[in-house]
């Protein structure tokens, strides 16, 4: 993977930069976008350093598809400059995808040479602790109207954790819980009885937190993610699907009123229709990355769709990609997801199942929310992808050793 060895003078700095970045991710993915910015800062120099030492031919094919999607985004903006609300500036947002691409090499280096059981345990403990802090603050806020951690008044109808925006918290929590649950399933026999009780308690508390967000798409993402773990074993997949279906339906109808928000379904459906119409109007490069939301109201008016006062993104990652980047973007996006999936199915290690579970959660969560265009959800997707691609490289090297 690396075409050159790492200079011993730089080794310690690179090691701790990557480790601190992963720590900031662990603490921030369900709590704070500020911590995620810290993670990006810590990872910047390792990304630049390893870019000069990477044998690019050995990168997984999915990574090149991701780079192709970045190119499609740039083309979508440049071909729509006259109608772009913010001109060429949305091109700068490609940095989040590029972080995913360029993080593969430093994370590969870390996992292969610097990762230890102690460090891994610390990162997991940090993420679990962060999830509990978000749970406590969000739950108190939902029940009292005041979040004691944020020290401000909050909306009491749904649990928004520490992020303020309930959908951001709900989807990232669903992704975190999917990964946590998948790790528990995969390593269950190796976990002590004491730790099993602790981990199951934390999982149960976070399931409660996710439930009280009343975010249907995020809950479905978690269910799909757990099912995704069993995709390589059809019998276990069918049993898990039946069990989760019963639990999900029971939970949904137990608090049916809490999951019903007047006009929500009509609003989302109207945005889906608008996105399809936007794609039909500009099928090649779309309306420009992050630009559909600025034209959605006009499009709805032209076609007479419902909820003319409600605009924004497509509330569906695939439809958002179609409307914003056209056929060129859609093909590269689906190619990235497809190749990533194929790489995971070709691997036999336990982490491939965990990563497949996460991918299923990302995909299903993106059917009701435009997670591919929302920073804090995209951060989660990109760091998981970078880790997954790094693990694919490790497994490929091991199989050819």
C-alpha positions in Angstrom: 0.0 0.0 0.0 2.8 2.4 1.0 5.4 3.0 -1.7 7.9 4.4 0.8 8.6 3.8 4.4 7.7 6.4 7.1 10.6 8.6 8.3 11.3 7.7 11.9 11.5 11.4 12.7 7.9 11.9 11.7 6.6 8.6 13.0 5.6 9.6 16.5 3.9 12.9 15.4 1.9 11.0 12.7 0.9 8.3 15.1 -0.5 10.7 17.7 -2.1 12.9 15.1 -4.1 10.0 13.7 -4.9 8.6 17.1 -6.1 12.0 18.4 -8.2 12.4 15.2 -9.9 9.0 15.8 -10.4 10.1 19.5 -12.1 13.3 18.4 -14.3 11.3 16.0 -15.2 8.9 18.8 -16.2 11.8 21.1 -17.9 14.0 18.5 -19.9 11.8 16.2 -22.9 11.8 18.5 -22.2 15.0 20.4 -20.5 17.9 18.7 -19.6 19.1 15.2 -16.8 21.2 16.8 -15.0 18.0 17.9 -15.4 16.7 14.3 -13.7 19.8 13.1 -10.9 19.0 15.5 -10.7 15.5 14.0 -10.3 16.9 10.5 -7.6 19.3 11.7 -5.7 16.4 13.4 -6.0 14.3 10.3 -4.9 17.0 7.8 -1.1 16.6 8.0 -1.2 12.8 8.0 -3.4 12.9 4.9 -0.9 15.2 3.2 2.1 13.2 4.3 0.8 9.9 3.3 -0.4 11.2 -0.1 3.3 11.4 -1.0 4.0 7.8 0.1 0.9 6.0 -1.2 1.0 3.4 -4.0 -2.3 4.7 -5.5 -2.7 1.6 -7.7 -3.4 -0.5 -4.6 -6.3 1.5 -3.4 -9.7 -0.2 -3.4 -11.7 0.4 -6.6 -14.5 1.9 -4.5 -12.2 4.8 -3.5 -11.7 5.7 -7.2 -15.5 5.7 -7.6 -15.7 8.1 -4.7 -13.2 10.3 -6.4 -15.3 10.1 -9.5 -18.3 11.3 -7.5 -16.2 14.3 -6.4 -15.5 15.1 -10.0 -19.2 14.8 -10.8 -20.0 17.3 -8.0 -17.5 19.8 -9.4 -18.9 19.4 -12.9 -22.5 19.9 -11.6 -21.5 23.2 -10.1 -19.4 24.5 -13.0 -22.2 23.7 -15.5 -24.7 25.6 -13.4 -22.9 28.7 -12.3 -25.6 31.0 -13.7 -28.2 29.5 -11.4 -26.0 28.5 -8.4 -27.2 30.3 -5.3 -23.7 30.5 -3.9 -21.7 30.4 -7.1 -18.8 28.0 -7.1 -18.5 27.8 -3.3 -20.3 24.4 -3.0 -17.2 22.9 -4.7 -15.5 23.5 -1.4 -17.8 21.0 0.2 -16.1 18.2 -1.7 -13.4 18.4 1.0 -15.6 16.1 3.2 -15.5 13.4 0.5 -11.8 14.0 -0.1 -11.1 13.6 3.6 -12.7 10.1 3.2 -10.5 9.4 0.2 -7.2 10.7 1.6 -7.8 9.3 5.1 -7.5 5.7 3.8 -3.7 5.7 3.8 -3.1 7.2 7.2 -5.8 5.0 8.8 -4.3 1.9 7.1 -0.9 2.8 8.5 -2.3 3.3 12.0 -4.4 0.0 11.9 -1.5 -2.0 10.6 1.4 -0.6 12.7 0.1 1.5 15.7 -3.3 0.1 16.7 -3.3 -1.9 20.0 -6.0 -3.6 22.0 -5.6 -0.9 24.7 -6.0 1.9 22.2 -8.9 0.2 20.5 -10.6 -0.2 23.9 -10.0 3.4 24.8 -11.6 4.6 21.5 -14.6 2.4 22.1 -14.9 3.6 25.7 -14.8 7.2 24.6 -17.6 6.7 22.1 -19.7 4.8 24.6 -19.1 7.6 27.2 -20.0 10.3 24.6 -23.2 8.5 23.7 -24.2 8.4 27.4 -23.5 12.1 27.9 -25.6 12.9 24.8 -28.3 10.6 26.1 -28.4 12.2 29.6 -28.4 15.8 28.3 -31.0 15.0 25.6 -33.3 13.1 27.9 -33.3 15.7 30.6 -33.9 18.4 28.0 -36.8 16.5 26.5 -38.5 16.1 29.8 -37.7 19.5 31.4 -37.2 21.9 28.4 -33.6 22.7 29.6 -30.5 20.8 28.6 -28.1 21.0 31.5 -25.0 20.1 29.4 -25.7 22.7 26.7 -27.0 25.1 29.4 -29.9 26.3 27.2 -33.7 25.8 26.7 -34.6 23.1 24.1 -37.7 21.7 22.4 -39.5 19.1 24.5 -41.3 17.1 21.9 -38.3 15.0 20.7 -34.8 14.1 22.1 -32.1 16.0 20.1 -29.2 14.9 22.3 -26.5 17.6 22.3 -26.7 18.5 18.6 -29.8 20.7 18.7 -31.0 19.3 15.4 -32.9 16.1 16.2 -32.4 14.5 12.7 -28.6 14.9 12.9 -28.5 13.3 16.4 -31.0 10.5 15.5 -29.2 9.4 12.3 -25.7 9.5 13.8 -26.9 7.7 16.9 -28.5 5.0 14.7 -25.2 4.6 12.9 -23.2 4.4 16.1 -25.7 1.9 17.6 -25.5 -0.2 14.5 -21.7 -0.5 14.7 -21.9 -1.1 18.5 -24.5 -3.8 18.2 -22.7 -5.4 15.3 -19.4 -5.5 17.3 -21.3 -7.1 20.2 -22.8 -9.8 18.0 -19.5 -10.6 16.4 -17.4 -10.7 19.6 -20.1 -12.0 22.0 -18.3 -15.2 22.9 -15.1 -13.3 23.8 -16.8 -10.8 26.1 -16.8 -11.4 29.9 -20.1 -11.7 31.7 -19.5 -8.4 33.5 -18.8 -6.5 30.3 -21.8 -8.1 28.6 -24.1 -6.6 31.3 -22.4 -3.2 30.9 -22.5 -3.2 27.1 -26.1 -4.4 26.9 -27.1 -1.7 29.4 -25.5 1.0 27.3 -27.1 -0.4 24.2 -30.5 -0.5 25.8 -30.2 3.1 27.0 -29.2 4.3 23.6 -32.1 2.4 22.0 -34.3 4.3 24.4 -32.6 7.6 23.3 -33.1 6.7 19.6 -36.8 5.8 20.3 -37.4 9.1 22.0 -36.1 11.0 18.9 -39.2 9.6 17.2 -37.3 9.7 14.0 -38.7 6.9 11.8 -35.9 7.0 9.2 -33.2 6.7 11.8 -34.9 3.8 13.6 -35.4 2.0 10.3 -31.7 2.7 9.6 -30.7 0.9 12.9 -33.0 -2.0 12.2 -31.6 -2.3 8.6 -28.1 -2.1 10.0 -28.5 -4.9 12.4 -30.0 -7.0 9.6 -27.1 -6.0 7.4 -24.8 -7.8 9.7 -26.4 -11.1 8.8 -26.5 -10.5 5.0 -23.8 -13.1 4.4 -25.9 -15.8 6.2 -29.5 -16.1 4.8 -31.0 -18.2 7.6 -29.8 -15.9 10.3 -30.8 -12.9 8.3 -34.4 -14.2 8.0 -34.6 -15.0 11.7 -33.2 -11.6 12.7 -35.6 -9.9 10.3 -38.6 -11.6 11.9 -37.5 -10.7 15.4 -36.7 -7.1 14.6 -40.0 -6.8 12.6 -42.0 -7.9 15.6 -40.1 -5.6 18.0 -40.3 -2.6 15.6 -44.0 -2.9 14.9 -44.7 -3.3 18.6 -42.7 -0.2 19.5 -44.2 1.8 16.7 -47.8 1.2 17.7 -47.1 1.5 21.4 -46.3 5.2 20.8 -48.1 5.7 17.5 -49.1 9.3 18.2 -45.5 10.3 19.0 -44.4 9.1 15.5 -47.1 11.0 13.7 -46.3 14.6 12.7 -49.0 16.5 10.9 -48.1 17.1 7.2 -44.6 15.4 7.5 -45.4 12.6 5.1 -47.0 15.0 2.5 -44.0 17.4 2.8 -41.5 14.6 2.2 -43.5 13.2 -0.7 -43.7 16.6 -2.3 -39.9 17.0 -2.1 -39.4 13.6 -3.6 -41.6 14.6 -6.6 -39.8 17.9 -6.9 -36.4 16.1 -7.0 -37.6 13.8 -9.7 -38.9 16.7 -11.7 -35.6 18.6 -11.2 -33.7 15.6 -12.5 -36.0 15.4 -15.6 -35.3 19.0 -16.3 -31.5 18.7 -16.0 -30.7 15.0 -16.4 -27.0 15.2 -17.2 -25.3 17.3 -14.5 -28.3 18.2 -12.4 -28.9 21.6 -10.8 -25.6 21.7 -9.0 -24.4 20.2 -5.8 -26.4 21.6 -2.8 -28.3 23.8 -5.2 -31.6 21.9 -5.6 -32.8 23.1 -2.2 -32.6 26.7 -3.4 -34.8 26.0 -6.4 -37.1 23.4 -4.9 -40.0 25.9 -4.2 -39.9 27.2 -7.8 -40.0 23.6 -9.1 -42.9 22.7 -6.8 -44.8 25.7 -8.0 -44.2 24.9 -11.7 -45.6 21.4 -11.3 -48.3 22.3 -8.7 -47.0 20.0 -6.0 -48.4 20.1 -2.4 -46.8 22.1 0.4 -45.6 25.0 -1.6 -44.3 26.7 1.5 -42.0 23.8 2.3 -38.6 23.7 0.5 -35.1 22.4 1.0 -33.2 19.3 0.2 -34.8 16.2 -1.3 -35.0 14.2 2.0 -33.6 11.2 0.2 -29.9 10.8 -0.6 -30.4 9.1 -4.0 -33.0 11.7 -5.2 -30.7 14.5 -3.9 -27.8 13.1 -5.9 -30.1 12.8 -9.0 -31.5 16.3 -8.7 -28.2 18.0 -7.8 -25.6 16.1 -9.9 -27.7 14.4 -12.6 -27.0 11.1 -14.3 -23.2 11.6 -14.1 -23.3 12.0 -10.3 -25.9 9.2 -9.8 -23.8 6.7 -11.7 -20.6 7.5 -9.8 -22.4 7.5 -6.5 -24.1 4.1 -7.1 -20.8 2.8 -8.4 -19.1 3.8 -5.2 -21.7 2.2 -3.0 -21.8 -0.9 -5.2 -18.1 -1.4 -5.2 -17.9 -0.8 -1.5 -20.6 -3.5 -0.9 -18.8 -5.9 -3.3 -15.5 -5.4 -1.4 -17.2 -6.2 1.9 -18.8 -9.4 0.5 -15.4 -10.6 -0.7 -13.9 -10.3 2.7 -14.3 -13.0 5.4 -13.2 -11.1 8.5 -15.6 -10.1 11.3 -15.0 -6.4 10.6 -16.4 -6.8 7.1 -19.8 -7.8 8.7 -19.6 -4.8 11.0 -18.9 -2.4 8.1 -21.6 -4.0 6.0 -24.0 -3.4 8.8 -23.0 0.3 8.9 -23.3 0.6 5.1 -26.9 -0.8 5.3 -27.7 1.7 8.0 -26.3 4.6 5.9 -28.2 3.5 2.8 -31.6 3.0 4.5 -31.2 6.2 6.6 -30.5 8.0 3.4 -33.9 7.0 2.0 -35.7 9.4 4.2 -33.0 12.0 4.8 -30.4 13.6 2.6 -27.5 12.4 4.7 -25.1 12.6 1.8 -25.4 16.4 1.8 -25.6 17.0 5.5 -22.2 17.6 7.1 -22.5 15.8 10.4 -24.0 12.7 8.9 -21.5 12.7 6.1 -18.6 13.0 8.5 -19.7 9.6 10.1 -20.1 8.0 6.7 -16.7 9.1 5.5 -14.7 8.0 8.5 -16.4 4.6 8.5 -15.7 4.3 4.8 -12.0 5.2 5.2 -11.6 2.6 8.0 -13.4 0.0 5.9 -11.2 0.7 2.8 -8.1 0.5 5.1 -9.3 -2.9 6.4 -9.9 -4.0 2.8 -6.3 -3.2 2.0 -5.1 -5.1 5.1 -7.1 -8.2 4.2 -5.9 -8.0 0.6 -2.3 -7.9 1.7 -2.8 -10.7 4.2 -4.4 -13.0 1.5 -1.4 -12.4 -0.8 1.2 -12.8 1.8 
